[in-house]
Amino acid sequence: MNEFNISPKEIEEGKTMGGVAYITWIGLLIAFITGKENRYVMYHVQQALIVLLFALLTPIPVLGWIIGVGCLVLAIIGLLNGFGGKVKPVPIIGTIGYKFNLVKPAAATSQSAGTPDVQ
């Protein structure tokens, strides 16, 4: 939790949408639209998005099927984390989701906190 500065209040408010994010692309879209101000929801949207992108490889014969089963397992793990109030990346591919910059770790945000916005 401290790594992403997500408050217990945000976790409590976002548990439902955090889990919904892993239920197909429709759930991901609903969670993204309804939870833009909640860092917990956006964290799980970020994780679900990377799982969904890897799941797009499933049409590839044999290798894709293995990846598809793996993505199903990762989606179930993410679903349990989302509904359970846990801020944990999904195994193996979860850290790739940080590149989407929906929710940055505190170390990354504190470096840019001292620089003023110039427009």
C-alpha positions in Angstrom: 0.0 0.0 0.0 2.7 2.5 0.9 4.5 2.0 -2.4 1.5 3.5 -4.3 0.1 5.8 -1.6 -3.3 4.3 -1.7 -5.3 5.1 1.4 -7.5 2.5 3.2 -10.5 4.7 2.4 -9.7 4.5 -1.3 -9.3 0.7 -1.0 -12.6 0.3 0.8 -14.5 2.5 -1.7 -12.9 0.8 -4.8 -13.0 -2.9 -3.9 -16.0 -3.6 -6.1 -14.6 -1.8 -9.2 -11.1 -3.1 -8.5 -12.5 -6.7 -8.9 -14.9 -5.8 -11.8 -11.9 -4.6 -13.8 -10.8 -8.2 -14.4 -14.2 -9.3 -15.8 -13.7 -9.1 -19.6 -13.0 -5.9 -21.5 -16.5 -4.6 -20.6 -15.7 -4.8 -16.8 -12.3 -3.1 -17.5 -14.1 -0.2 -19.4 -16.7 0.2 -16.6 -14.1 0.3 -13.9 -12.0 2.8 -15.9 -14.9 5.1 -16.5 -16.3 5.0 -13.0 -13.1 4.9 -11.0 -10.9 7.6 -12.5 -10.4 9.4 -9.2 -9.7 6.3 -7.1 -6.1 5.2 -7.2 -7.0 1.7 -6.0 -9.4 1.2 -9.0 -6.9 2.6 -11.4 -4.2 0.3 -10.1 -6.4 -2.7 -10.8 -7.4 -1.3 -14.2 -3.7 -1.1 -15.0 -3.2 -4.7 -14.0 -6.3 -5.9 -15.8 -5.3 -4.1 -19.0 -2.0 -5.9 -19.2 -3.7 -9.3 -18.6 -6.2 -8.4 -21.4 -3.4 -7.4 -23.8 -1.6 -10.7 -23.2 -4.9 -12.5 -23.7 -5.1 -11.1 -27.2 -2.4 -13.6 -28.1 -4.7 -16.6 -27.6 -5.6 -17.0 -31.4 -2.0 -18.3 -32.0 -2.2 -22.1 -32.1 -0.8 -24.0 -29.2 1.3 -21.2 -27.7 -1.7 -18.9 -27.6 -3.8 -21.5 -25.8 -1.2 -21.9 -23.1 -1.0 -18.1 -22.8 -4.8 -18.0 -22.7 -5.0 -20.4 -19.8 -2.3 -18.5 -18.0 -4.2 -15.2 -18.5 -7.3 -16.8 -17.1 -5.4 -17.8 -14.0 -3.9 -14.3 -13.7 -7.3 -12.7 -14.2 -8.7 -14.9 -11.3 -5.8 -13.9 -9.1 -6.3 -10.3 -10.0 -10.1 -10.6 -9.4 -9.4 -12.0 -5.9 -6.9 -9.2 -5.2 -9.3 -6.6 -6.4 -12.3 -7.7 -4.4 -10.0 -8.5 -1.4 -8.5 -5.1 -1.1 -4.9 -6.1 -1.9 -2.5 -3.9 -3.8 -0.3 -6.7 -5.4 0.7 -7.0 -9.0 -0.4 -10.2 -10.8 2.4 -12.7 -11.0 4.9 -12.7 -13.9 3.4 -9.8 -16.0 2.1 -7.4 -13.4 5.0 -5.1 -13.3 4.7 -4.5 -17.1 1.5 -2.7 -16.2 3.4 0.1 -14.6 4.4 1.4 -18.0 0.8 2.5 -18.6 1.4 5.1 -15.8 -2.2 5.0 -14.6 -0.8 4.7 -11.0 2.9 5.2 -10.3 4.8 4.0 -7.3 5.5 6.7 -4.7 9.2 6.8 -5.6 8.3 7.7 -9.2 5.8 10.4 -8.2 8.0 11.9 -5.5 10.8 12.7 -8.0 8.4 14.7 -10.2 6.7 16.3 -7.2 9.4 19.0 -6.9 9.2 20.2 -10.5 6.6 22.9 -11.2 4.2 22.5 -14.1 5.1 24.8 -16.8 2.6 25.4 -19.7 
